[in-house]
């Protein structure tokens, strides 16, 4: 007997679970916008060196547009008939002119983040991911101490306030600070949202719920493309994708705290009230009198006994079973995030409309995630290990960064873009799988700490991904090889993870180690 049995008695996946999962999943539409926002907020408009007001030669405009960062010396051009192709160039001393065909205003055009300041554009995304990394560490631990619901509510408010404040940033530095703090809040929303969903749904419906919930993130990518195309102004876009978080903050007070967490933190009366509330909403009012504190404790006896111990990150590596899971998940999370953001965060390199490319990148997620969910309707549900063992096979030949799209033949560019879409699809499928998989591998008493720990590795991967782009100066195909190699490495590590298909959630570290010993014994007997 365990907590899963109590969930079945109060209605299993009933009306409450439908409402609960839907409300928690809705913010996923905007989490995609936050993660990929830099593609549009910091888009690079077509630009060239500005022409001084006191020069009006007919060919001057053409000469200045020959380079985005360099120009011919104006006095020399005006007074010489020498072939200009042999002339030395100089920096754009008069600034730049930015066209408005693709973007009306971006951080790049407003703060002139081109030429020598070009690295500052990618720095915005790196700083944001640094915030996501910090949030994974901080909010993962805080939620184990203060509860999933409380930290989730706070994260909604923090993201709403700081996201809107970002749209009002007067300087580059202030904007980076707000983006860092927004990244922290995004981690709090994602990590605690996943855990709160998992801990209120029955074992048999976890895969269905997790996969369908991930589609909110998928559709969010396409919503972002539509909003960016409509607004084309970075401040307006930043405001529009942040303001709805106030609505999510308002209704998040309806959530019930995880009953598992409440019992393990000696708040059994509150846990009982939550269970009674769920039973009432699910139309199981007769169970209210039957489920008492004593019944609740009898179902969670093992968990209560283990809760007297305080767990830290070191406990994730203390025992053989936990150590195997944590090391493998570190590699899988890092590599998946590394490959994903290597593809998704520089859409202008493909030579296709950035808005169309964002829609395509979102659309390819749909068949990929359906494949992970159940590739054969007549078969049993797919296990998590099967897709994870080779999470990103197409990344071995993905397009990677394109240093100069204009110089590539059209047919080759089409092939590279197609492979990029396939690689994006497989990495998205891996992300969906690993979020669910991790929540099922770690026991309840340390689940949030574990989620925060492996999410840290994912954020390190997302921060490292932009830096790999500079390798194309050594060899154009090198970034692709690095991204693809990391995906293959993740698949190798995933082979050593235990199966969770139709297996109850572990509640204690001892449960995890017992399953580990059992698996080793079965492997020894088979050999």
Secondary structure by P-SEA (a helix, b strand, c coil): ccaaaaaaaaccccaaaaaaaaaaacaaaaaaaaaaccccccccccccccccccccccaaaaaaaccccccccaaaaaccccccccccccccccbbbbbcccccccccccccccccaaaaaaaaaaaaaaaaaaaaaaaaaaaaaccaaaaaaaaaaaaaaaaaaaaacccaaaaaaaaaaaaaaaaaaaaaaaaaaaaaccccaaaaaaaaaaaaaaaaaaaaaaaaaacccaaaaaaaaccaaaaaaaacccccccaaaaaaacaaaaaaaaaaaaaaaaccccccccccaaaaaaacaaaaaacccccccccccccaaaaaaaaaaaaaaaaaaaaaaacccccccccccaaaaaaaaaaaaaaaaaaaaccccccccccccccccccccccccccccccccccccaaaaaaaaaaaaaaaaaaaaaaaaaaaaaaaacccccaaaaaaaaaaaaaaaaaaccccccccccccaaaaaaaaaaaaaaaaaaccccccccccccccaaaaaaaaaaaaaaaaaac
